[in-house]
Amino acid sequence: MTATLRDAVAADLPVITGIYRESVLNGVASYEETPPTEAEMALRFSTITGSGYPYVVALDEAGAVIGYAYASAFRNRSAYRFVVEDSIYLSPAARGKGTGKALLSELIGRCTALGFRQMIAVIGGAHPLSIALHRALGFEQQGLIKATGFKHGRWLDTVFMQRPLGEGTTTTPAAGVYPDTLYRG
């Protein structure tokens, strides 16, 4: 399956909410246990996109949204301003078909172009397929925190992975580059 990627728009929110709902109810990627409403997802979407971070959807051959991904602030302290965290969610039908790889590759490219220097993946449930996807795109595991979540009647571990973007830590970011102006905290 070859997915088409484009910027997410507000009209995508009902499908995005449904994809996330399925993941919250049946998966371990998110440690939320109650799916957020569409209104809450709209607030999250506007916060992320209004802050200048990329938010992308994947479309199937018929033009239906089958997955989405976004980058957001890793933490809200100013020294973290050159670091982003990625999030990727797919409909069950899109899993294992390269859609996640396409979305993550797009995020990496966009965040690099924006001047970010590091991307962090916080992988709930230490999900082996998510770890493999991130590893295939240059992420390295930086840590494992055991029993950080309790969901579906079991303890879940969290894996942290990291990938340099652009020049990474080989140079000092110039003052006034996009992440410097993006940070509002």
Beta strands, then each sheet from edge to edge (+ up, - down):
strand 1: 4-7
strand 2: 55-59
strand 3: 65-73
strand 4: 83-90
strand 5: 118-124
strand 6: 140-151
strand 7: 154-164
sheet 1: 1+ 2- 3+ 4- 5- 7+ 6-
end
